[in-house]
Amino acid sequence: MANPWAALGALLQEGVDKHVYTAATLVVGLKGELCYESAVGRLGQTPEAAPVTRDTIFDLASLTKPLATALALLTLMAQGRLNLDTTLGEILAVDWLPPDKQPLTIKSLLTHSAGLPAWRPFFQTILQVPPEQRGGMLEKLAAAEPLEYPPGTATVYSDLGFMLLKAVIEAVSGQDLDRYCREQIYQPLGLSGLGFCPRQRPNETAQQYAATEIGLIQGRGIQGEVHDENAWAAGGMAGHAGLFGRGWEVFQLLAALYQSYQGQAASKIPLNPPLAKGDFEIMDLFPTRWVRTFLTPVPGSSRTLGFDTPTPGPASAGRFFSPHSVGHLGFTGTSFWLDLELGQMVVLLTNRVHLGRDHDKIKQFRPLIHEAASQALGSTYPFRG
């Protein structure tokens, strides 16, 4: 019998050969345990581009929503500092929050049901002012945008809602989103490569980053700078995009979530600041109760709190992930799927936009990767046709 892992590796390489992407890393596991890891291709199209390794850093794009913004909110709720019914008006005592946005709840923003539009080219406005004046502009522009439908009556996937959630996290925590996620989530798990604003980090060069594209802002770099235009204009840190990381780090983060969901021992972290000098209160990083709350679909929606679920028909997760799965896609060509029933875990990071943002071969290719990974893990029952 053919080795299913070898077949999976060949398929991943086929993505390079067929110009789906120039760079990819794939990490596959079962119930939190790593089973397979591979990196293929080169960081860019040029002949001198370095080969991809397990330490290549990818622009995670919209994986920022579940893996940074949603998890930051989960930890704040676990600490009792806010809840799902908390409104923007209760947290953001600012003059730039209009009356129609004040009643919006954290839950409605996490589930993309707050009435906000999907996207707006805010970068065009932000780039007209000097860089030192751009701080906070993104969330202010999102707040000023008129609602498109009454909150709670529809679901429209929206970057704007997560722009506003960043402001919530920063107001409650007293830290910017990057510092909060690093100190309270990533570093306690040993994930030093996850974070925002990568070019500001010491000892890292553009040669470690999978290339993306210049996009709609002429003259910007394509390695080590966020691809999303709105996030780039905002300084590289936003609630909807801006997170960078390695495939194995995303996998370890998902493994921690899966283990907590299953009620297994969670990671422990000291609260900062300590209750008293030399005295730290220890708490669960991802308490099971809150992980299950965030990863359970909201009634009447195909989404959980910050995460997506497989569609009933053809899905990016392929046919072999159970309906009890959560995941997310990123515009740059990134994705993850976590099967809460079967324990399947697949992280696929690529740089498909490096070949052009309209280059969409990944749509047909991604399900094939997931199906091959599921079959290598032993899952053969098709949940979808």
ZITAGI-V771512 format. One record per residue. RES is the residue in three letters. PHI is phi as a letter, one per 20 degrees, with the letter a starting at -180 (none if undefined). Layout:
# ZITAGI-V771512
res | phi
RES | PHI
RES | PHI
This chain:
# ZITAGI-V771512
res | phi
MET | none
ALA | f
ASN | f
PRO | f
TRP | f
ALA | f
ALA | f
LEU | f
GLY | f
ALA | f
LEU | f
LEU | f
GLN | f
GLU | g
GLY | f
VAL | f
ASP | f
LYS | e
HIS | l
VAL | e
TYR | a
THR | d
ALA | c
ALA | b
THR | c
LEU | c
VAL | c
VAL | c
GLY | b
LEU | c
LYS | l
GLY | n
GLU | e
LEU | f
CYS | d
TYR | b
GLU | b
SER | b
ALA | c
VAL | c
GLY | n
ARG | c
LEU | f
GLY | b
GLN | e
THR | f
PRO | g
GLU | e
ALA | f
ALA | f
PRO | f
VAL | f
THR | c
ARG | f
ASP | e
THR | f
ILE | d
PHE | d
ASP | f
LEU | e
ALA | l
SER | f
LEU | f
THR | g
LYS | g
PRO | f
LEU | e
ALA | c
THR | f
ALA | f
LEU | f
ALA | f
LEU | f
LEU | g
THR | f
LEU | f
MET | f
ALA | f
GLN | e
GLY | m
ARG | e
LEU | a
ASN | b
LEU | f
ASP | e
THR | f
THR | e
LEU | g
GLY | f
GLU | f
ILE | e
LEU | d
ALA | e
VAL | c
ASP | f
TRP | e
LEU | e
PRO | f
PRO | g
ASP | f
LYS | e
GLN | f
PRO | e
LEU | f
THR | e
ILE | g
LYS | f
SER | f
LEU | f
LEU | f
THR | e
HIS | l
SER | c
ALA | e
GLY | n
LEU | e
PRO | f
ALA | f
TRP | a
ARG | b
PRO | f
PHE | f
PHE | g
GLN | f
THR | f
ILE | f
LEU | f
GLN | e
VAL | d
PRO | f
PRO | g
GLU | f
GLN | d
ARG | e
GLY | g
GLY | m
MET | f
LEU | f
GLU | f
LYS | f
LEU | f
ALA | f
ALA | f
ALA | f
GLU | f
PRO | f
LEU | f
GLU | e
TYR | b
PRO | f
PRO | g
GLY | n
THR | e
ALA | b
THR | c
VAL | c
TYR | g
SER | c
ASP | f
LEU | f
GLY | f
PHE | f
MET | f
LEU | f
LEU | f
LYS | g
ALA | f
VAL | f
ILE | g
GLU | f
ALA | f
VAL | f
SER | e
GLY | m
GLN | c
ASP | f
LEU | g
ASP | f
ARG | f
TYR | f
CYS | f
ARG | f
GLU | f
GLN | d
ILE | c
TYR | f
GLN | f
PRO | f
LEU | e
GLY | m
LEU | d
SER | f
GLY | e
LEU | f
GLY | r
PHE | d
CYS | l
PRO | f
ARG | f
GLN | e
ARG | e
PRO | f
ASN | m
GLU | c
THR | c
ALA | f
GLN | f
GLN | e
TYR | d
ALA | f
ALA | f
THR | d
GLU | b
ILE | f
GLY | m
LEU | e
ILE | c
GLN | f
GLY | n
ARG | e
GLY | f
ILE | d
GLN | c
GLY | n
GLU | c
VAL | f
HIS | f
ASP | f
GLU | f
ASN | f
ALA | f
TRP | f
ALA | f
ALA | e
GLY | o
GLY | n
MET | c
ALA | b
GLY | f
HIS | d
ALA | a
GLY | p
LEU | f
PHE | d
GLY | a
ARG | e
GLY | g
TRP | f
GLU | f
VAL | f
PHE | f
GLN | f
LEU | f
LEU | f
ALA | f
ALA | f
LEU | f
TYR | f
GLN | f
SER | f
TYR | g
GLN | e
GLY | n
GLN | e
ALA | g
ALA | e
SER | f
LYS | d
ILE | c
PRO | f
LEU | f
ASN | c
PRO | e
PRO | f
LEU | f
ALA | b
LYS | g
GLY | m
ASP | c
PHE | d
GLU | e
ILE | e
MET | c
ASP | f
LEU | f
PHE | c
PRO | g
THR | g
ARG | g
TRP | f
VAL | f
ARG | f
THR | f
PHE | f
LEU | e
THR | e
PRO | g
VAL | f
PRO | g
GLY | n
SER | c
SER | e
ARG | d
THR | d
LEU | e
GLY | n
PHE | d
ASP | d
THR | c
PRO | f
THR | f
PRO | f
GLY | e
PRO | g
ALA | c
SER | f
ALA | f
GLY | n
ARG | e
PHE | d
PHE | e
SER | f
PRO | f
HIS | e
SER | c
VAL | c
GLY | a
HIS | a
LEU | d
GLY | c
PHE | g
THR | f
GLY | o
THR | d
SER | a
PHE | b
TRP | c
LEU | c
ASP | e
LEU | f
GLU | e
LEU | e
GLY | n
GLN | f
MET | c
VAL | c
VAL | d
LEU | c
LEU | d
THR | c
ASN | d
ARG | g
VAL | f
HIS | f
LEU | e
GLY | o
ARG | f
ASP | e
HIS | f
ASP | d
LYS | f
ILE | f
LYS | f
GLN | e
PHE | e
ARG | g
PRO | g
LEU | f
ILE | f
HIS | f
GLU | f
ALA | f
ALA | f
SER | f
GLN | f
ALA | f
LEU | e
GLY | o
SER | e
THR | c
TYR | e
PRO | f
PHE | e
ARG | c
GLY | e
